[in-house]
Amino acid sequence: MADSSSVKTVLITGATGYIGRRLTHRLLEAGEYRLRVLVRNRHKVQVAIADRVDICEGSTFDRDALDAAVAGVDTAFYLIHSMGSGKSYHELDRQSAENFRSACVAAGVRRIIYLGGLGLRESASKHLLSRIETGEILGAEPDRIETIWLRAGAIIGSGSASFEIIRNLTQKLPVMITPRWVRTLTQPVGVEDVLSYLQASIELVHKGDLVVDIGAEQLSFQQMMHQAGEVMGLRRYLLPVPVLSPRLSSYWLILFTPLPYKLVSALVEGLKSETVVQNDHAARYFPGIQPRPFKKAVIEALQELETNQVISRWCDSSGQQACDIKDFDDPVGAIFRDVQVVPYEDGETPEEVFHSVCALGGLNGWFRYNYLWRLRGLLDKVFGGYGLNRGRRLDRELRMGDAVDFWKVVDIKEGKRLLLYAQMKLPGQAWLEFDIQPDQLVQTAHYLPRGVLGRLYWYAVLPFHHFVFADLARSVINASRPSFEER
Ligand SMILES: NC(=O)c1ccc[n+]([C@@H]2O[C@H](COP(=O)([O-])OP(=O)(O)OC[C@H]3O[C@@H](n4cnc5c(N)ncnc54)[C@H](OP(=O)(O)O)[C@@H]3O)[C@@H](O)[C@H]2O)c1
């Protein structure tokens, strides 16, 4: 890094989201800037980088936090959206962008860099319209602050929503009856290229506002499926029919992909009309970036999955159910509990037990009663939840905010505690806590029922809990023995 007085301070908002996490890593690797992140919960910042960035805790709806975050900043990335916040997300998006621009202008920030969606206002889905309005609001004072607005369609990278849809459908379904929109043209872009454009936007010499559409080759969803199949060595058949409505195809997609209905239906809505690049600014202003072809982006994404190198996933943001994870890290208000206490009897250490706990879920499964967990996952899917499809980001490592099947990590203390919050469809709230003590594991399922139905639910599943939870705690300890993996 250069002389510290000349080093620019760069602010990344949305630094716990899909793009923000990767951009933070990219800019840390480059080592050219002093990095600051604005996050709603500081514990979600990965431990490994927490002491290399300046962390400001707060949201864009908290003016004091915003003012502290933008003070002394040269360039500010806006990588936020409110889609997970229910019906009013449009209004929240608008307010958030207003607050951000106003704070940046007041603090004398030189430039805002925003990543929005690709597509025309006339044919925009509700979600895209909100992304367009956000860009317009951020760029509304060109004489006081510069704005670079990058617009991307489907982003292809390990864990991205578009890639996960394509990967899951390609791997699971040899033949697909598809709606007509699978032939609509779109222009995907690899996540590494998105990061390159974002990074290069900091130093781009340009006065005033600039809108830059980014994308690789034009492809329909059908072509993307075929190409992804070729990369995976799978032959796939797509049969477009006119009768599949967007709603029906969304239901179809949620059964075979990890994404929830709300996200899927927004993506399907967006695919109804063409989303292709409308200007040549990417090539003109960023001649050094040659977007990689779709197939290459798929190969890289698959490699990251295979080598356990996934930095972020579409479900990293807290989203609707746990907007601020801080509220969910103490299940003290729960009414029902299932407590299992299992002493370590075979020389296990708390560290070994902790690592065993942190390997639960995903492809590793939930031990002996896996079929019951799968049944619960299927029921969850049917009722519009995540089911077990989200799996895990990495095989053996967890961090705050990680999804583990239908759970979310809401507290993790190395060698001591793991607390999972249930994001499955439930008439109440549930947590699964692993308290790793020096000589025993205390595993507690906490449940706070909602109304009579919530109580009935607890009694209905009680017989299953009897087997599943007792077995889970014992199996975690068994799996923690060094000899376990060798067996
Ligand atoms: N991912 C894609 O495939 C894709 C494609 C095209 C364009 N884009 C654009 O890229 C941008 C970033 O998207 P993404 O996929 O990275 O989103 P994401 O994974 O859903 O993350 C959103 C981030 O925003 C934070 N956030 C939300 N509301 C906030 C608020 N009021 N104050 C502070 N932080 C807030 C979230 O924090 P918590 O962790 O606390 O929830 C999270 O870090 C968006 O503008 C999106 O339209 C994304």
The ligand as a Gaussian input file, in Angstrom:
#p B3LYP/6-31G(d) Opt

LIG

0 1
 N      -26.705000     -11.321000      -7.283000
 C      -27.122000     -11.203000      -8.528000
 O      -27.309000     -12.213000      -9.241000
 C      -27.333000      -9.823000      -9.125000
 C      -27.633000      -9.711000     -10.503000
 C      -27.787000      -8.443000     -11.046000
 C      -27.690000      -7.317000     -10.242000
 N      -27.438000      -7.452000      -8.907000
 C      -27.398000      -6.251000      -8.073000
 O      -26.267000      -6.261000      -7.217000
 C      -26.585000      -5.573000      -6.000000
 C      -26.173000      -6.453000      -4.826000
 O      -26.945000      -7.643000      -4.888000
 P      -26.602000      -8.964000      -4.049000
 O      -27.107000     -10.121000      -4.834000
 O      -25.210000      -8.931000      -3.587000
 O      -27.588000      -8.778000      -2.806000
 P      -27.727000      -9.681000      -1.485000
 O      -26.860000     -10.875000      -1.543000
 O      -29.185000      -9.896000      -1.253000
 O      -27.160000      -8.725000      -0.335000
 C      -27.795000      -7.528000       0.006000
 C      -26.924000      -6.820000       1.017000
 O      -27.523000      -5.574000       1.365000
 C      -27.539000      -5.471000       2.789000
 N      -28.641000      -4.588000       3.133000
 C      -29.946000      -4.693000       2.754000
 N      -30.629000      -3.638000       3.204000
 C      -29.752000      -2.856000       3.884000
 C      -29.857000      -1.618000       4.571000
 N      -31.016000      -0.955000       4.641000
 N      -28.748000      -1.096000       5.146000
 C      -27.554000      -1.752000       5.086000
 N      -27.387000      -2.916000       4.445000
 C      -28.476000      -3.460000       3.840000
 C      -27.703000      -6.903000       3.272000
 O      -27.313000      -7.002000       4.630000
 P      -27.716000      -8.255000       5.586000
 O      -26.636000      -9.287000       5.390000
 O      -27.729000      -7.698000       6.949000
 O      -29.044000      -8.774000       5.129000
 C      -26.735000      -7.595000       2.321000
 O      -25.415000      -7.411000       2.752000
 C      -28.087000      -5.270000      -6.037000
 O      -28.295000      -3.930000      -6.387000
 C      -28.598000      -6.188000      -7.131000
 O      -29.731000      -5.648000      -7.806000
 C      -27.254000      -8.685000      -8.333000

